[in-house]
Amino acid sequence: MKTLQSLVLGIMLLGGLSFSTCSKANAKNSPESAKVKAISTEIRSKVAFPAELVDKTVNEKVTVEFKIKEDKTIEVISIETQNEFLKTYVKEQITAMSLENYSGFEGKTLQINLYFAN
């Protein structure tokens, strides 16, 4: 039963990424759009639903503004959420990761929305 619950919780972690310095990045078929989607997918796959919140009711959006550094790591600029635990958790998770799909976005500001719900 715990495995099924973990799977459902993992599925509930959704997200969206926007490239805040280039409005054309949202065009459906642009190369920027494909890269933004790849970065978003990579970040969502690396930020797991926190085990500490499995038995608690959560329905929270976390908005993270960040820059991708030359060394593939992420510099968090700001995090917006009402949940202080998630704020700390997401910052720790994102700053600890190294991206693979970042080429061409070094030094650019991006924003991702992560949704935690169970």
C-alpha angles and dihedrals in degrees: 000000000000090000091053090047091050091049092051091047091049090053091050091061099094131163149179130207127207129189102225099192098053121048091189090066088082093061106116101235102030120120088234090057092053091049092047089051091050092050091047093050092048094050093046091050091052098046106076125195105267114255089217090068100045094102095039129081108253131176106158139146117211118195116198125189112196149154127229111231126216091254091061093254127119128244110206112219099179142345124205121197139118092230111083093194091055091046091058094038095051093046091052092047096047098043090050095055130092116211127224099187100054106102113136094017099080110137094007123126117242135172130211130189116211120191120206116192138152 
